[in-house]
């Protein structure tokens, strides 16, 4: 029913006109009041889409009350529809404001004579357990229904009992004995016992309750040895231990005991499944003896399916801290240390197993051991891991089945991990991948190309000699036009771009373009151009974007492609820069700026209200400003050449008392140029701040894009530091905070080249600063200009977030009170406080939390006086402004909080509410949105009366004196 409801819901929403919240609710209400059952059901199943679109409490409260009315008076089928809607919209239940009224309407059906109606009501109550965990009437009804003679009602009561036990400690304590009696009672059928036992997994609210439940489960395992009972009881045992945490080591031992001693394969499979659950949740609780026992069971079992399950648990543990505990030798325990290599023996034995899955887990264990354990006696395992990976690669690359592809993914992931931790193995791994590319299936080739690109991004191991093999394969692939071939063209082009990031030869460009013309569609060409832009091959990207301009139907797509073409052309202009050739550098930057200005105009035209391209516009505008700042700096450095020698400059500086003139200038010109340098330094620092703001606003960006923005920010800080150290303030220059510590892991060739330029420039500046004091004007000019050219010579990388948004997160705010017309102010008396309620909903795309998750939302409320009315009074400074901040944690993507605001000064105030998010690492991201409302502060009647009396010359009465605006406080 749930699946059909969802599909129907999707169909019902198709082509629906955009309505506001009230209109949409009235439309559905009309359907609920219809006399036809079909129209009523259609209206009910459309409610989840309404909740998704307008997820605020005021609408959700009204909608659920209407659904409760339908549940109360409708037939069982309508009740079932309402139940399914409630279960689908579980995260919106806490937004119901009138919980008592909602429960009252639903609960009235529990007194029906129809057992099916009572059963649906029980399931409805169970689905609402999160908002009514302590309702005693619901608890009593569930206890009563457990004794019913109708099986449907009893099953519904079990469902409700499980849900309430998870939410309410009181209910769990009260129902535990009842459940225990029913499970141990002879009158209870076995199938009912199997449904009752899982309720015990929720008895974890305190230690005594968990202990009594554990004792009951222990008795059941012993008393009922049938396969079904043992499986259900053991699994409940595991879930109870995982929730209560204290009994996990005992549970691991119990499961290992059943795995070793119980002859039934079904029980062994259940034990393996539960061990895998505990290995994922609490790997630190696994002792060496536990892992050793599991290794022995895996070595002794004759069944491949069970061996694969045990290896799966061991491969999970091998990637955690448990593996270090396993290999850490206990003092004076030589025998234990010798036995501890059973895991290695098992992995080596399984690496070449005829079952692909077992072999994959074997090499994964060896890879994890090699990556995490640095002991000398474990170093030979590296070669074992490499040989095992190569064997699996040969085996799986020839097979096109889904199982082989899954195994190949594990193999390639292990290869990337091994090369990252052991760089000296990269050459042999890459050679084996290249050797298999020609004979592999297309699906395998795509995965292998991804692996090659991932390795080459970390380490420059793809030498020019390997390009020949890649190009031969590229020519071979281009003869077919299937979907897999198109995907392979993109993957292989990416590897070629990564392996030749400095410059593409004419021959390679010709081959790629020919194959694209012969066998590719426009989408494939665009993806290859996008990869070229990411890798810094802008000449290739520009040609591909140019060829695609006439192949799109939408003008927005045309402007988007045109902007990308212009950006690529601009970056291509900068590739011709040469050191010590400053006039040509200025002309190159001017040409690049010309293209960038054309591109930003096209980019603005490509944006739409639904897709505003804010990150792209911000990034490009910053790049334009950075190029202009570079150009201005080179011009300033060139103008310094007209200054007198340093000796004269020092004399002038001493006589005039202006230390900034020391670099060699005559008074007015010297001061002007020094001010220009100071202005240039401030401009670079301002650009660095703006890059920081762009970074903070990009919550959904991938790590590579954020690192790219960070590198641009660091380049601005580097130049500003160089100007300060060489020209403005050489004595106080500090090089420690700018020097790289060498511990950061470089993720891409672009980052590697940028970091190399940073280090080189810092060394030059530091050596000049130490050699010459004061620094020669000629040397400082040359150093600054060469630093600018070195930074611009590194081709800019347009990272993934510029083209593609994999994670989407937005916040929607609602303020109350809020005016009907946004331009109208809210009236508040100046002796009262305004209670501003801020509610918000976090909205996600298709992949929530892919890169980072929201831990809490930071709400900042500030008010500004726009226009005064009335006389000026002496008012405490605290009452003049409102500046408040609160942090709230969203629950089910919803949050709400309140602020108390003072408006003592009469007039119109502008209130701004701005939200930002804090991720799980505590980093603040300025995601917005920013909402504004207006408040008009009016004089309260008592103060107004006193003021009028004072104006007429009458003394105010004693009572009125006590009730003025400020004496009250």
N, C-alpha and C positions, 0 to 999 in steps of 0.2 A: 504493500500500500504506500509505504514511504517513497519507494522508487517511482511508482506511478504518479504520486502526488507531485514529485519534483519535476518529472517530465511534463506533466500537464501544466504545472506552474510556468515552465519555460515557454510552452506553447501559448498559454494565456497572455503572457506579457508581450508577445511578438506584435509589433505594429501598434502598440497601445500609445495613445497620445500622452504627451507630458502634462500632468496635472499637478496642482499644488497639493499639500498634504490633506487639507480639509476636503477638497473636491474629490480626491481619490478615496478618502474614507467614506464620504457620502455615496459615492458610486457603488462601493462594496456593500454598504448598509442597505442600499436599494435592493441589491441581489439577495441579501439575507432575509429581507421581508417578503420576498417573492413567494407566491403560492406553489411554485414548481420546485420539486426536489432537486432537479438537475441544476437549476440556476442558483439555488442555495449552496449546493456543494461547490459549484464553480467559484462563487464568491468566497467561500471559506478557504479554499486552497490557494487563493490569490493573496491572502494576508501575509505570508512570509516575504513575498516580494515587496509589499508595502513597508514592512518593518525594515527591510534591507535598504530601502530608498529613503525613508524618513525615520531614522533610528533614535528619536528623542522621546522622553517619557510621556509627554502630554498626549501624543498621538497613540503611543503603544498602550497606555492605560485605557483610553477610550475604546481602542480596537479589542483588547482582551475582555473588557466588560461586555461588549457586544457578542463576542464569541461565547462567553459564559452564559449569556441569555439563550443563545442557540443551543448550547449544551443542555441547559435546564429544560427547555420545552421541546426540543427536537426529538427525532427518532434515533435509534442506535447507530444507524449509518452516519448520520450527521455528527453524532457524538464521536464516532471513530475518526471522522475527518478533523474535528476540532482537536482531538488527542494528538493526531499526527502533526498538525500545525504547531501545537504547543511543544512537542518534542523537537521539531525542526527549529523552533525559535527559542530554544532553552536559554541562550545567552541574553535574551531581551526580557526574561521574566522579572529580573530584579528592578526593572524600570516601571513595574506596575505600582502606581501610587496608592490605589484603594485595594490593598491586598485583602482586607477583611470582606469587602463586598464581593470581590472576585471569588474567594473561597466559599462564601456563603451560597452563591448561586450554583457553584459546581457541587458542593457537598450535599445540597438538597436531594440529589439523585441517589445518594447512598441508601436512602430509605425506600427505594423502589422495590416492588415485588419481583421484578425481572432480574434474575441473576446475571444476565449479560450486561444490563445497564449498570448494575453494581460493580461488575468486573471492570468495565470501561472507566467508571468513576475512580476505582482504586488505582488503576494505571495512570489516570489523570493526576490524582493526588501524589503518586510516586514521582511523576514527571515534574511536579511543582515542589518537591521536597527541599530544594535549595532555598526557597523563599518562605516556607512554612515548616521549618524543621522541628519546632517545639509545640505544634498544635495537638493538644491532648485528644480532641475529638477524632482527629485523623489517626492518631496512635491506637485509640480504642477500636475504631472501625477495622483497622488492619488486623488486630489481635482477634477480633470476633470472626472476621472472614477466613482466617486460617483454619477455623473449625467448621467451615461450611462443607456441605455434602456435594456441592457443585464443583467439578474439577476446574472449570473456566475461572470461577471466582477465586478458588484457592491459588491458582497460578498467578492471577492478578495480584492477590494479597502477598505472595512471595516476591513478586517484582517490586511492589511498593515497600515491603519490609526491607529489601536489600537497599533501596534508594534512601529510605529514612535512616537506616543503620549507618550509612556512609556519612550522613549529615548531622545526626543527633546522638550525642553520648547518652542522654537519658533513655532514648528509645532503644539504643543498642543494649544497654544494661538491662532494661526491662524485658526485652524480647529474647535475650540470650537463653534463659532457662526454658522458655516456651519452645524455642527452636530445638534445644537439646532434648527435651522430652519427646517431641515429635520424631526426631531422627532416631532416638533409641527405642521408641514405642513399637511394639510388634504389630499394631493395627495399621501403621503407616506403610503404604505400598513402597516398593523399592524405587520406582521411577520418581515418586514424590520426594523420597529421601535425597535422591541425586540432585533435585532442584533446590532442596533446602540447604544442603551443605555449603554451597558457595556464599550464602549470607554470612557465614562465619569469617570470611576474609575482611569484613568491615569492622570486626570487634577489636580494633586497635587503639581505642580512645585513651585507655590507660593500661598500666602494666598488669594489674590483676585480671582485668577483662581479657587481655590478650593471652595471659597464662592459662586461664580456665578454658578458653577456646582451644588453645594448643593441646591441652590435656584431653579434651573431648575428641579432637581430630586424631590424636595418638591412639585413643581407644578404638576409634572407628577403623583405622588402618589395620589394627590387629584383629578386630572382631569381624570385619567384613572383607575377606581376602579376594572377593571377586574382582575381575579386571576393571570393570566400570567404576566400582566404588573406590578402588585403590587410586585410579587415575584422577577422579574428581577430588578425592580427599587430599592427595599429594599436591595437586595444583592449588587448592584452597590454602593448604599449609604454606606453600611458597609465597602466595600473594599476601597472606597474613604476616609472614616473616619480613617480606620486603617493605610492608607499611610500618610495622612496629620497630624494625631495625635491630632490635637487641638479639634476636634469635637467628640471625642470618648464618653465622658459622655452624650452628647445630643443623640448620636446614640443609646447608651444603653437604655436611657429613651424611645426613639421612638420604639425600638424593643419590650420593655416590654409593651408599650401601645398597640401595635398590638397583642402581645401574650395574653393580658388580654381582649381586646375589640373585636377583629376581630373573627367572628364565624367560618371562614373557616379553616379546619384542615391543608390544604396545606400551608397557610400563617403562621399559628402557627408553623408548622414544620420548615419553612424557618427562622422564627424569632429565634427559638431554635438553629438552626444550626449556625446562625450568632452570637448569644450570646456566643456559645461555642468557636467560632473563637476569639472573643474579650476577653473571659476569659483566653484563652491560651496566647494571645499576650500581653494584658495589664491588668493583674489582679488588679494592684494597683489603677486603675481608678474606680473601683467598690465601690460605697458608701454603707453604711449600708442600706439605703433606697432601693437601687437597689436589694440587696440580699433579703431584707424583701419582696419586691414586687414579686420576683421570688418564694419565699417560699409560699406566699399566693396563687399564681397561681397554684403551684404544689399541695397544700392542697385542692384546690377547683375543680380541673379538674377531670372529671369522666373517662377520657380515659387513659388507661395504657401506650399506646405508647407515648403520650405527657408527661405523668408524668415521664416516664423513661428518656426522652430527657432533661427535666428540672433538674432532679436529676443528670444527667450526667454533666450539667453545674455546679451545686452546688458542686459535688464531685471534679471537677477540681479546683474550687475556694477554696475548703476546704483545699487543699494542698498548698496554697499560702499565701501571707501576708494579703489577703482580709479577711481571717477568723479572724485574730487578730483585724482588724479594726471593724469587725462585733461584736465581744464580748467586745470591749473596751467601757465602759459605759460613756456616755456624762455627764458632771457635772450637777446635779440637774434634770436629766431626768429619773425619776423613772418609768414612764409609758413606755418609750422607752426600758428601760432595761428589763422590764417584757415581752414585745413583742419580744425582741431579741431572745428568746428561741424557736421561731417558727421553726427555722432550726433544733434544737434538737428534737422537737416534731415530725417534719416531718421524720427525720431519724429514730427515734424509731418506728414510725408507719410503716415505710417501711421495717424495718429489717426482719419482719416475713411475708412479702407479698407473695402471691402465685405465683407471677411472679419472676423468679430467677434474672433477670436483675435488677429489681427495688430493690430487697433485697440486691443485691451486692453493688449497689450504696449507699444504706442506711448504710450498715456496713462500707463502705469505708469512708463516711462522719464522722461517729462516731469515727473511728480509727484515722482519721486526726485531729479531734478535741482533742482527748485524747493525741495524740502525740505532738501537737503544743501549746495547752493551758494548763497552769499549775494552773489555779485558783482552789480554794478549792471546790467551788460549782459545778465545772465540773468534779471532780474526780469520782463521782458515774457512770459517763458515761463509765468508763473503763469496769466495769462488764457487762453493756449493750452491749458494743462492743464484749466482749468475748462470751457472750451467743448467740449473733447474728451470730458470726463467726462459732461457734460450730453447730448451727442449719443449716447454709448453707453447712457446711462440710458434715454433715449427709445426706443432701438432694442431693448434687451434686456427692458425692463419689459413689453413687449407680447407677448413670446414665452415659451411655457411649456416649451420643450425643455430637456433637461439642459445642452446646450452654452451656451444663452443664460443659464441660471441660473449656470453657472460663471463666465461672463464678467461677469455682474452682480455676483457676489461680489468679483471683482477690482476692478471699478469702485467699488463702495461702500467697500472697504478703502482704496483710493487717496483717496477723498473724505475719510474720517476722518483719514488721515495728513496730507493737505494742509491741512485746517482746523486740525489740532493745531499745525502748524508756521507757518501763515499765518492767524491768527485773523480778519484783516480780510476774508477771503474767505467767512467762515461764512454771512453773511446770504444771499448769492446761491446758495450750495450748498443751504441749507435750503429756500429758496423753490422751487428747481427740484425738490427731492424732494417737497415738499408738492403741487406742481402735478401731478406724475406719479402720486401715490397713487391718485387717483380712477379713472384709466383703466387702471391696471396689472393684471396677472394676480395671483391670490392668492399664489402662491409668491413673486413679486417683491415684493408688498406686505409680506410678512413680513420679507424681507431689508431692505427700505427702512425699515421701522419700527425694526429693530435698529440700522441706521445712524443714524437720527434720534436714537434714545435715546443712542447712543454720543457723538454730537456734543453733544447737550444736556447730558450729564453733565459734559463738559469746559467748555462755554461756555453761559451762560444766554441762548441766542439765540432760543428759542421764546417769542415774546411772546404776551400774552393774545389778541391779534387772531387768532393762528393756531389757537387752541383751537376756534374755530367750525368751521373746515374739518375738524378731527379729529373733532369730535362728530358732524358730518353723516355722515362716513364710518362712524363707529361705529354709528349708527342703521341705516345701509344694510346693513352686514355682518351685523348681528344677526338678519336674516331667514332665514338658512340655518344648518344644524347639521352640516355636513360637518367632517371632521377639520381640513382646511386653514382653514376658517372659525374653528374653535375656537382654532387656533394664532394666527390673525390677531387674534382678540379679545384674547388675552393680550399680543401685541406692541403693539397699538394702545393698550391700557390702560396699558402701561408708559410709552409716549411721553407720554400724557396726565398720568400721575403725575409724570414728570420735568419736564414743562413747567409744572406748577402745584404745585410742592413746598410752597409756603407754606401754602396751604389750598385744599381742593376746594370749589367752590361747590355749593349744594344741587341745582342743576339738573344738574350733571355727575354727581353721585352717583346721582340718580334715573335718569338715562339709562343709566348702567352697570348698575345693579341690574335695570332693566327688561329690558335685552338679555340679562343672565345668566339671568333667570327664563325668558325666551322660548326661547332657543336653546342654552344651554350645559349641559354636564354638571358634576358635582361637582368633577372634577379641574381643569377650566378655572377654576371659581370659586376653588378653592384656590390655583392659580398666580397669579391676579390678586390675591388677598388677600396672598399672599407678597410680590408686587411692591409692594403698598401699604405693607407693613411695612418693606420695604427703603428706600422713598422717604420714610417718615415720615408717611404719611397714615393715622394709626392709627384715626381714627373710621370710615373706610371699611373698613379691615381688620377691625375688631371686628365690624361688622355682617355681613360675609361669613363670618367664622369662626363666628359665632352661627348663621347659616343652615345651615352644614355639619355642625353637631354631630349632628343626627339622621340623617345620610346615610352614616355609617360603620358597618361591621359589627364591627370589633375594638374592645375596650375600651381598648387602648393608643392607637389612633388617636383615640378619643373624648377621652381624657385629654390627648393632645398638642394637639388642636384647642382644648380647653377652656383649657389653659394659654396658648396663643397669644391666645385671646380676652381672658383676664384681663390679660395683659401689654399688649395694645393698649388696653384700658380704662384701665390704670394710666397709660400714657403720654398718653392723651387727657386725663386729669385735670390733667396738668401744662401743657396748652396754655392754660389760663385764668389763668396767672400774670401779675401786673402789678407793675411797679416801684413801690417805696415803699408797697406794701400787704403788710406782712409777716405779719399775722395770717391773711389769706386764703391766703398762700403756705404757711403751716404747715398749714392745713386741707387744701389741695390735695395737699401731700406726704403727709399722713396718709392721705388717701383712696387715693392711688396705692400707698402701702405696703400698705394693706389688700388691694388687688387683687393686688399682687405676691406677697404671702404665700399667697393662694389659688392663684395660678398656679404657684408653686414646688411646692406640694403636688401639683397635677395633673401637673406635669412629672416629678416623682419617680415618680409612679404610672405614667407613660407609658414609663419606661425599662425595658429588658430586659437580661438578661446579654449578649446578642449586640449590643445597641445601648444602651449605658449612658447616652448623652446627657451625657457628662462636660463637654464644652465649654459646652453650653447651660446646664447647672446652675451651672457656675462663673461664667459671664457674668451670669446673673440674680442669683445670690447677691451678687456684687460690686455690681450695680446697687442691690440692696436696701440693702446696707451704705452705699453712697455717698449714697443718699437719706436714710438715717438720720443720717449725718454732716452733711449739709446742714441737716437739720431741727435738729439739736443746735446747729449754729453760729448759726442764726438766733435760736434761743432764748437762747443766750449773749449775742448782740449786743443782744437786747431787754432782758435783765436789766442790761446796762451802763448803760441809760438812767437807772437809779435812783441812779447814782453822782454825787458832787459835781462842780463845775466843775473844769477842768484846773488852775487856779492852786492851789486847795487841795490837789489831788492831788499836785502837784509838791512842795509844802511837806511833805506827809506822807511822800512818797517819800524826800526828803532827810533828814528827821529819823529815819525808821525804817531807812534804809540799804538799802531794797529797791527796786531800779530798776524792777521789774515793776509797782510800784504807781503809776507815773507817769501812767497813763491816767485817773486820776480815780476813786479809790475810797477808802473808809475802811478801815482796816487789815485786819480779818478778811475782810470782804466783798471787799475789793480783792484780797487774796491768793487767795481762793477763785476769783474770776473769772479772775484771771491764770493760775492753774493750769488752769482749764477751757479757756482759750484755748491754753495749751501742750499740753494733752491733745488738743484738737481738731486742732492742727497735726500732732502725732504720728500721730493717726488717719488724716489725709489722706495722710501719707507712707507709712504702712503699707498703705493702699489702693493707692497708686501701686505699691508693691512687689508686691502681690498681682496687680495688672493686668499687671505685668512678668512674673510667673510664668506667668500664663495665656497671655501672648504666646509665651513660650518653650516652652510645652507644645503649641502649636498648629502643629506642623510641616506638617500637611496643609492648612492654611487658605489661602484665596486672599489676594492682596495687599490687596484692599479690606477684608476682615474684619480683617486684622492692623492696617491703618491705623486702623480704627474702635477697636480695643482700645487702640492707641497714643494716640488722641485722648482716650479716657477717662482714661488714665494721666496725660496732660499736664494735664487739667482738675484732677485731684487735686493735682498738683505746683503748679499755678498758685494754687490757694486756700491751700495751706500756705505758699507764698512770700508771698502777700498778707498773711496773718496775721502772719508774721514781720516783714515790712517795715513794716506799719502799727502793730503793737501791741507785739510782744515785743522786737525788736531793730532799730529803724529805722536806727541809725548804720551797721551793717555790711551793710545790704541791698545786694545786687549784682544789677543789672538786665541786665548784659551776657549772662549765660548763659541767661537766659529769653527774651530778645528774639528774634523770628524774623528769620532772615537774608533772607527774601523770595525765596530761590532754589528752594524746594521747589515742585514742580508739583502743583497742586490737581486731584484726580481726580473729585470729586463735589460736589454742592451742599451736602451735609451737612458735608463737610470745609471747604468755603469759609465756611460760616456759623460753624462752630466756631472757625476761625482768626481770623475777624473779631472774635468775642467775646474770644478770648485777647488779641489786640492791643489792643482797647479797654480791657480790664481792666488790662493792664500799663501802658498810658498813664495811666490814672486813678491807679493806685497810685504810679507814679513821680512824677506831678505833685503828688499830696498829700504824698509824702515830701519833695519838694524845697521846697514852699511853706511847710509848717508843720513846725517842729521844736520840741517834740514835736507829733505829729499830734493834731488835735482828736479826742476820743473820739467825738463825734457824726459827724464826717466819716468816720472809719475804720469805724464801724458801718454807716453808709449805704453806703459803698463795698463792704464785704464782702457785705452782704445783696443789693445790686444785682448783684454778680458772680455770686452763687449763682443768683439768679432769671434772669439773662441766660443762664447755662449750661443751666438747666432748660427755658428757653423754646425752645431748639433741639430739635425733635422727634428722639428717638433713632432711629437707623437699625439695624434688625436685618439684618445682611449675610448673604451667601449661605451661609457656613459654618454659620450657625445653623440653616439648613433643609436644606442639601444638601452632601454630601461628595464632591467630584469626584476627589480624590486620597486614596488610603488606603495608609498605610505602618505596619507594626508590626514589632517585633523579638521573636523567641522565643529565650529563653536556656536552655541546659542546662549544669548544673554536674556535674563529676565530681572526686572521689568524691561520690556522693549517697546518702543513706540510703534504705532501702526504705520506711520510714514517715517522713513529713516531720517528725514530732514527735521522732523519735529522734536523739540526737546522734551524730556521728562521733568515734570514739575516736582520740586522738593522744597520744603520749608528749611530755612537756614539753621533752625535750632534742632533739626532732626538729622538722623543719619540714614543714608540710603543703603539698604541691603541688596547688593548686586549678586545675583546667583549666576555662576558660569557653569554651563554644562558642555560637554564635548564628547565626540565620538571619533575613535581612530578607525580610519578606513584603509583597507589593504587591497593590493592587487592579487594576482594569481599565485604569487610566491611570497607569502608574508614571512618576514624574518630571515630572508636569504643571506643577507650580509650582516645585519645588526637588528636587534630587537629593542622596542621601547620599554624601559624600566619604569620611568615616571614622566609626568608632564609638568613643566614649570610654567606657571601662569603669572604674568606681570601686569598689574593694573596701575595706570597713572592718569592723573587728571591735570588739565591745563586750563586756566581761566582765559576765555576768549574775549569776552566783553563785560565790563562792569556796569552795574546800574545802582544808583543811590550814592550816598556819601561814603567817604573813606573813614573807616574806624581803625583804631589801634588794635590789631588782632595778633595773638601769638603766632609765631612763624610756623608752628606745627599744624595749625588749622588752615594754612593757606594752600598747602599742596597735599595730594594723596599719592603715595608711592608705595605699593605693596607687592609682595611676591609670595606665592604659595606653591608647594610641590604636591601633586596628587598622583597616586598610582592607579592607572586604569584597571578596571575589572571587567572582563568580557568586552574589552575595547570601549568601555564607557567610563566617564569620570565626571564628578561635579564638586563644586566648592562654592563658598560664599565670601564676599568681602564687605566690610562696613566702611562707608566713605562719608567724610565730612565735607559740607559745602557751606562754610560760614560766610564767605564773601558773596554778596549778592551779585547775580549776573549769570551768564551762560558759560558752562564748563564743558570741555571736550574730554570724554573718558576714552582711553585707549586700552584695550585688552589684547595682549600679545602672548602667544604660546610658543614655547620651545620644548624640545624633548631631550630626555637624558637616557642614554642607552645603558646596557648592562655593564659596561666598563666605566660608567660615571662620566662619560664625555657629553658635553652639552651641544646640541645641534639647533641652530636657529631655523626651524622649518616653517614658522608661522602657523596659522594665519594671524592677521592683525585686524581686529574689529573695533569700530568706533561708534559711540553713541553720544548724544548731547543731553546735558542736564541743566535745567534752569532753576537757580537757587532763588527762592522768593522769601521776602521778609515775613516773619511770623506775625500774627495779628497783635499780640501783646506788645512786641517791640514797636510795631507800626503805630499803635495807639500812644505809647509813651513818647515816641518821636514827635507825633503831631501835637501832643500837649506841650512838649518843650518848645516847639516852634511857636505856639500861641502864648507862651509865657506862663503857663499854669504848672505848679509843682505836681509831680506824679504822686498818686496815693501810695501808702506803705505796701499794700498788697501788690500793686503793679510793679513797684520797685523790686520786689522779690522775684518776679516772674519774667525778668528780662532775659535776653538770649544767653548771657554769659554767667549771670549770678546763679543760674540753675546748676551749673557744673562746678 
